[in-house]
């Protein structure tokens, strides 16, 4: 049996939860992008149109740990897919999303 830790040994673990404070019909998620050596605050907004925008606070990111723009694109795409899948299935948006990417 393996033990799960917050930080991955490689890649990025995105962990976000549905948050209050979205404007209009937007859905707001807040959490972290966990790297092996850092935990970066992450915020993703999914609009009523389905468009998603992610903001990653990379001030504490170790040099050479990854591409901030790429991590923002990945986070936005993950949340966009999760919200869309829930809507297609007739369910409310997920309360929590956790995904790992290499």
TAGIVEN-V649072 format. One record per backbone hydrogen bond with DSSP energy under -0.5 kcal/mol. NH is the residue of the N-H (numbers start at 0). CO is the residue of the C=O. If there is no record, write none. Layout:
# TAGIVEN-V649072
nh->NH co->CO
nh->NH co->CO
This chain:
# TAGIVEN-V649072
nh->11 co->100
nh->12 co->33
nh->13 co->11
nh->13 co->98
nh->14 co->12
nh->14 co->31
nh->15 co->96
nh->16 co->29
nh->17 co->94
nh->18 co->27
nh->25 co->22
nh->26 co->45
nh->27 co->18
nh->28 co->43
nh->29 co->16
nh->30 co->41
nh->31 co->14
nh->32 co->39
nh->33 co->12
nh->33 co->31
nh->34 co->32
nh->34 co->37
nh->37 co->34
nh->39 co->32
nh->40 co->38
nh->41 co->30
nh->42 co->54
nh->43 co->28
nh->44 co->52
nh->45 co->26
nh->46 co->44
nh->46 co->50
nh->49 co->46
nh->52 co->44
nh->54 co->42
nh->56 co->40
nh->57 co->55
nh->60 co->57
nh->64 co->61
nh->67 co->65
nh->70 co->66
nh->71 co->67
nh->72 co->68
nh->73 co->69
nh->74 co->70
nh->75 co->71
nh->76 co->72
nh->77 co->73
nh->78 co->74
nh->79 co->75
nh->80 co->76
nh->81 co->77
nh->82 co->78
nh->83 co->79
nh->84 co->80
nh->85 co->81
nh->86 co->82
nh->87 co->83
nh->88 co->84
nh->89 co->86
nh->90 co->85
nh->96 co->15
nh->98 co->13
nh->100 co->11
